[in-house]
């Protein structure tokens, strides 16, 4: 990490620009550390002596596998730290003319700009970092400054999702990123299995720094409180890793190894991970024992499914990705297997495809509710398993395609 900072200091003068980097790095590393600590709780298997009998050999094998898991974890952390170092080395200052424009404009707003940087992102996107503070008022809305920067720099900018909402009197670095042209809205509908008070299905929707929206669904083994706790654990651990910056594939592999290490025969929750790039509309789906996803485009419905095992079934889990390209007005419909199982038909995915094609609602929650109501009616109102339908709608915001003069 220190090597990366030194490279950065050599590239950019004055060295004043490096003052905020340690805090930025600490924030990222704390995220990594927190997620590893959560995983380590799941991997806390007592040590055992190794002998020559069958039981001792088995215990020794378990210890060896856990060491392998620890090595994989450490390697992943090393890669993450290296990625941060590479990011640090790529920060470059704004051109002198643009920097003066920004500095003068923000001075009129009562803001002192100490430094200004370009923060290159993936796929040619650009971020802006400003080291600044208020000196005339207690605080100023960051969105107001973002709109001003958009005009000055002729880029559609928005505050980073991980930052604060206001600029105050404390000198900090505030990050602005290019707005994504796609908007996403989600809605869900769920019911709990008969005679159970809590559903074993959990979900989460995350917006990430790289302009992606991740939709997570997990179905815990069985039903009731135990299933709820298992699926919630999957969601919470994966949230921590994604927020810390883990690659999605590596995060899932580490999560799977954690559940393998628990050694609980009946604890094999499913995971459905859908990641959408809001800049180009590309969609990546990873399924682990999860039900099919359906892409609705008007009356046309595409089945997106793959064969996979739930988490914790095997240490060398296969990560198969399903790719799709979303368009303006598309809906992604995800569900737990209780919904499809209720159809009680051999070709239940095709039946669901037909059901979705007849849905006329145009908002995510309405679509989810209509699908679930239809399934319950077809099954005579029985609820033999937890059921959840989650719908995500994608629209292109034409306002973000405007040219800023």
LUMKOLKE-93525 format. One record per residue (C-alpha): residue in one letter; y, x, z. Coordinates in steps of 0.1 Angstrom, whole numbers, plus 2048, in hexadecimal, padded with zeros to 3 digits. Example, Ala and Ser with C-alpha at 12.3 -4.5 7.8 and 13.67 -1.06 7.14 Angstrom:
BEGIN
A7D387B84E
S7F5889847
//
This chain:
BEGIN
X800800800
X81881C809
X81182C7E7
X81D80C7D6
X83D80B7EA
X8458307E2
X8408287BD
X85780B7C0
X8728207D1
X87083A7B6
X87582079B
X89280E7AB
X8B281B7B9
X8C38177D1
X8A78177EA
X8B87F97FB
X8A17E37E6
X8827EE7F9
X88E7E181B
X8807BF816
X85E7CA808
X84D7D2828
X8537AE834
X8477A0813
X8287B5815
X8227AC83A
X823787831
X80978B816
X7F37A182B
X7F5789848
X7E876E830
X7CA784826
X7C378D84A
X7C4768856
X7AB75D83B
X79377A843
X795771868
X78B74E860
X76E75A84B
X764773867
X75F75587F
X745747867
X734769864
X731770889
X70B77488A
X6FD7878A9
X6EE7A98A3
X6C87AE8A7
X6B07CB8AC
X69C7D688E
X6767DC892
X6587DC87B
X64C7B8881
X65379C869
X66F78D87E
X6817AE882
X67F7B585D
X68E793857
X6AA799870
X6B17BB860
X6B47AB83E
X6CD79284C
X6E17AF85A
X6E17C1839
X6EC7A2827
X70979D83F
X7147C283A
X7147BB815
X72A79D81B
X7427B2830
X7447CC815
X74C7B27FB
X7677A4811
X7777C6816
X7757CE7F1
X7877AD7EA
X7A27B6803
X7A77D87F3
X7AB7C87D1
X7C57B07DF
X7D97CC7EF
X7D77DF7CE
X7E57C07BC
X8027BF7D4
X8097E47CE
X80A7DE7A9
X8227C17AD
X8397D77C2
X83A7F17A7
X8447D778D
X8647CB79E
X8837D578A
X8A87CE790
X8BD7B577C
X8D27C2760
X8F57CC76C
X9077B075A
X8F0795766
X8F17A3789
X9177A178A
X91677E77D
X8FE773798
X9107867B3
X9327787AA
X9267547A6
X9137547C8
X9317647D9
X9457457D0
X92A7317E1
X92E746801
X90F75B7FB
X90D7817FC
X8F37907E4
X8E77B27EE
X8CD7B77D3
X8BE7A57B5
X89C7AB7A4
X88679F789
X863796795
X84C796776
X83077C778
X811773764
X813768740
X83677573A
X84675F755
X86376C769
X86D76A78D
X88E77479D
X8917837C0
X8B37837D2
X8BA7957F3
X8D7780801
X8E676C81E
X901753825
X92275F834
X938740831
X92272483D
X903720853
X8EC719835
X8EB70E811
X8CF6FB7FF
X8BA7137EB
X8B66F97CF
X8DB6FA7C9
X8DA71F7C4
X8BC71C7AE
X8CF704797
X8EC71C795
X8D573A78D
X8C5725771
X8E6721760
X8F1746765
X8CF75575A
X8C773A740
X8A573474F
X897715760
X892722783
X8867127A4
X8827207C7
X86072F7CF
X8497177E1
X8437307FD
X867735805
X88072281B
X895705810
X8B671481B
X8C9735819
X8D773D83C
X8EA75984D
X8CC770850
X8C7788833
X8A6780821
X8967827FF
X8957617ED
X87F75D7CF
X8847467B1
X86A740796
X86A72F774
X86470A775
X8436FF767
X8456E474B
X8286CF759
X82A6B8777
X80C6AC78B
X80868E7A1
X7E86857B4
X7DA6667C4
X7B965E7D4
X7A36427E1
X7866457F9
X76E63180F
X75763B82B
X73263582C
X72661683F
X72361B864
X73763B864
X75A63F872
X76465E85F
X75F66A83B
X74E68B832
X76468F813
X7836A4815
X79C6B07FC
X7BC6C47F8
X7D76CA7DD
X7E76ED7DD
X8056FA7C9
X80371F7C6
X81C73B7BF
X80D74179C
X81771F78F
X7F570F794
X7EA6F07A6
X7C86F17B6
X7B56D17BE
X7996D67D7
X77E6BC7E0
X7616C27F8
X7446AB802
X7346B4822
X70E6B2825
X704690833
X71E679842
X733674861
X74568E876
X72E6AB86E
X7326A6849
X7586A384E
X75A6C3862
X7466D6848
X75B6CA82A
X77B6D083D
X7706F3845
X76B6FA81F
X78D6EC817
X79F6FF833
X78F72082C
X79571E806
X7B971380C
X7BF732821
X7B074A807
X7C373A7EA
X7E473A7FD
X7DE75F805
X7DA7677E0
X7B576A7DC
X7A77677B9
X7967447B7
X7747517AC
X77376B7C7
X77F7537E1
X76373B7D9
X7497577DA
X7557637FC
X75573F809
X73173A7FC
X72575A80D
X73574E82D
X72172E82C
X701742824
X707757843
X708738859
X6E3733852
X6E570D856
X6CB6FD840
X6DD6DC83D
X7006E983B
X7076EA816
X7286D980D
X7336D57E9
X7536E37DA
X7666D67BC
X7836ED7B3
X79B6E3797
X7B76FC78F
X7D36F2776
X7ED709768
X80D6F5768
X81D70D74F
X804709732
X7EE6EB73D
X7CE6FF73E
X7B46F2756
X798705767
X77D6F277A
X762702791
X7476EC7A0
X72E6F37BB
X7176D67BF
X7346BF7B7
X73469F7A1
X74269F77E
X76769E777
X77568775C
X79368E746
X7A466D73B
X7BB66E71D
X7C464B715
X7A463870F
X791658707
X77E667724
X76D689725
X75269373E
X7576B574D
X7376BF760
X7216DD768
X7016E577A
X7076F779B
X6FB6FA7BF
X70F6F17DE
X71D70C7F4
X705721809
X6E67197F5
X6E473D7E6
X6F775D7EC
X6FB7657C8
X70C7457BE
X71373F799
X738738792
X739723772
X75B71A765
X7646FB751
X7846FF73C
X7996E472D
X7BC6E071F
X7D26C572E
X7EC6B171B
X80969C725
X7FC67C735
X7D968873C
X7C767E75C
X7AC69376E
X79567E783
X77F68F79D
X76767E7B5
X74B6847CE
X72767D7C5
X72765E7DB
X73B64C7BF
X7236557A3
X70464F7B8
X71062B7BF
X70C62379A
X6E662779E
X6E162F77A
X6D064C768
X6EE653752
X70864D76D
X72166675F
X72165273E
X725632751
X743640764
X75164C743
X751628737
X76161C757
X77D634756
X78462D731
X78C60873A
X7A5611756
X7C860874C
X7DC61476A
X7F4630763
X7F963F786
X7DF656797
X7DA6417B6
X7D66217A3
X7BC63278C
X7A963F7AB
X7A961D7BC
X79F60A79C
X781621796
X77561E7BA
X7795F97BB
X7655F679B
X74960B7A8
X7475F77C9
X7465D67B6
X7295E37A0
X7165EE7BE
X71B5CD7D0
X7335DA7E9
X71A5F27FA
X727613806
X70862980A
X71B64A80A
X73F65680E
X7526517EE
X7736617E2
X7856607C1
X7A26787BB
X7B867579C
X7D268E790
X7EB685775
X7FD69F760
X81E69A74E
X8356B173B
X8586B0749
X86E6B172A
X88C6B9740
X87D6DB746
X87D6E2721
X8A36E071F
X8B66FE712
X8D070A72B
X8F071371B
//
